Amino acid sequence: QVQLVESGGGLVQPGGSLRLSCAASGSIFSIYAMGWYRQAPGKQRELVASITSGGSTNYADSVKGRFTISRDNAKNTVYLQMNSLKPEDTAVYYCRADHPFLDRHYWGQGTQVTLSS
């Protein structure tokens, strides 16, 4: 079992930056692949970025070059650095942990990111 708590969302102007954090507890964080997803109103939840236990990363085309995912296994935390934010980045951002061997995954409660001028 893994508990995930996101933080760092808020209201930001276009072109601005935010850093989201996802703190994990309850299991061996380092073995999990971690991902950031987002869901905008009226849209399906989509993968934004992911990072494996070994540190390999993957990004949605819409955020490549602007967002960076990273993890600190000593702090049981995964981050999403978001730069050059656009209005279309407005969404609830969720953290997800995927077990490497079992068909199990865990979600956080989400954090709202709103772009407004």
C-alpha positions as CSV (number, residue, x, y, z in Angstrom):
1,Q,0.0,0.0,0.0
2,V,1.2,3.5,-0.9
3,Q,-0.2,6.8,0.2
4,L,0.5,9.8,-2.0
5,V,0.0,13.4,-1.1
6,E,0.5,16.1,-3.8
7,S,1.3,19.8,-3.1
8,G,2.5,22.9,-4.9
9,G,-0.5,23.7,-7.1
10,G,-2.0,27.2,-7.3
11,L,-2.8,30.1,-9.5
12,V,-0.1,31.3,-11.8
13,Q,0.1,33.6,-14.8
14,P,0.9,32.3,-18.3
15,G,4.7,32.1,-18.7
16,G,5.1,31.4,-15.0
17,S,6.5,28.4,-13.2
18,L,5.3,26.0,-10.5
19,R,6.9,23.0,-8.9
20,L,4.6,20.2,-7.8
21,S,5.6,17.7,-5.2
22,C,4.2,14.2,-4.4
23,A,5.2,12.7,-1.1
24,A,4.9,8.9,-0.7
25,S,4.6,6.8,2.3
26,G,3.7,3.2,3.3
27,S,6.0,1.2,1.1
28,I,9.4,1.1,-0.6
29,F,9.2,4.2,-2.7
30,S,12.3,3.6,-4.8
31,I,10.9,0.5,-6.5
32,Y,7.8,2.2,-7.9
33,A,7.5,3.9,-11.3
34,M,6.0,7.3,-10.7
35,G,3.9,9.4,-12.9
36,W,2.2,12.8,-13.1
37,Y,-1.2,12.9,-14.8
38,R,-3.7,15.8,-15.3
39,Q,-7.4,16.1,-15.9
40,A,-8.9,19.3,-17.3
41,P,-12.7,20.0,-17.0
42,G,-14.6,17.8,-19.4
43,K,-11.5,15.9,-20.5
44,Q,-10.0,12.5,-19.8
45,R,-7.1,12.2,-17.4
46,E,-3.8,12.1,-19.4
47,L,-0.2,11.2,-18.7
48,V,2.0,14.3,-18.4
49,A,5.3,12.7,-17.4
50,S,6.7,9.5,-15.8
51,I,9.9,8.3,-14.3
52,T,11.0,4.8,-13.7
53,S,12.7,3.4,-10.6
54,G,16.0,3.7,-12.6
55,G,15.4,7.4,-13.5
56,S,14.3,7.1,-17.1
57,T,11.8,9.7,-18.0
58,N,9.0,10.1,-20.5
59,Y,6.9,13.2,-21.4
60,A,3.7,14.0,-23.3
61,D,4.5,15.9,-26.4
62,S,2.5,18.9,-25.1
63,V,4.9,19.4,-22.2
64,K,8.3,18.4,-23.7
65,G,10.9,21.1,-23.1
66,R,8.8,22.8,-20.5
67,F,8.2,20.3,-17.7
68,T,10.7,18.2,-15.9
69,I,10.0,15.2,-13.7
70,S,12.5,14.1,-11.0
71,R,12.5,11.9,-7.9
72,D,14.4,12.0,-4.6
73,N,14.3,8.5,-3.2
74,A,15.8,9.6,0.1
75,K,12.8,11.9,0.6
76,N,10.2,9.5,-0.9
77,T,9.2,12.4,-3.2
78,V,8.6,12.9,-6.9
79,Y,8.6,16.4,-8.4
80,L,7.2,18.1,-11.5
81,Q,8.9,21.3,-12.4
82,M,6.6,23.2,-14.8
83,N,8.0,26.2,-16.7
84,S,6.6,28.4,-19.4
85,L,3.1,27.5,-18.3
86,K,0.2,27.9,-20.8
87,P,-3.5,28.4,-20.2
88,E,-4.1,24.8,-21.5
89,D,-2.0,23.5,-18.6
90,T,-4.9,24.3,-16.3
91,A,-6.0,21.0,-14.7
92,V,-6.0,19.0,-11.6
93,Y,-2.6,17.2,-11.4
94,Y,-2.4,13.8,-9.9
95,C,0.5,11.7,-8.8
96,R,0.5,7.9,-9.5
97,A,2.7,5.1,-8.2
98,D,2.9,1.8,-10.2
99,H,4.2,-1.3,-8.6
100,P,7.0,-2.8,-10.8
101,F,5.7,-6.4,-10.6
102,L,2.2,-6.5,-9.4
103,D,-0.8,-5.1,-11.3
104,R,-1.3,-2.3,-8.7
105,H,-1.2,1.4,-8.8
106,Y,-2.1,4.2,-6.4
107,W,-3.3,7.7,-6.9
108,G,-2.9,10.9,-4.9
109,Q,-5.8,13.2,-4.2
110,G,-4.7,15.8,-6.8
111,T,-3.6,19.4,-6.7
112,Q,-5.2,22.2,-8.8
113,V,-3.1,24.2,-11.2
114,T,-4.9,27.2,-12.7
115,L,-3.5,29.6,-15.3
116,S,-5.0,33.0,-15.3
117,S,-3.9,36.4,-16.4
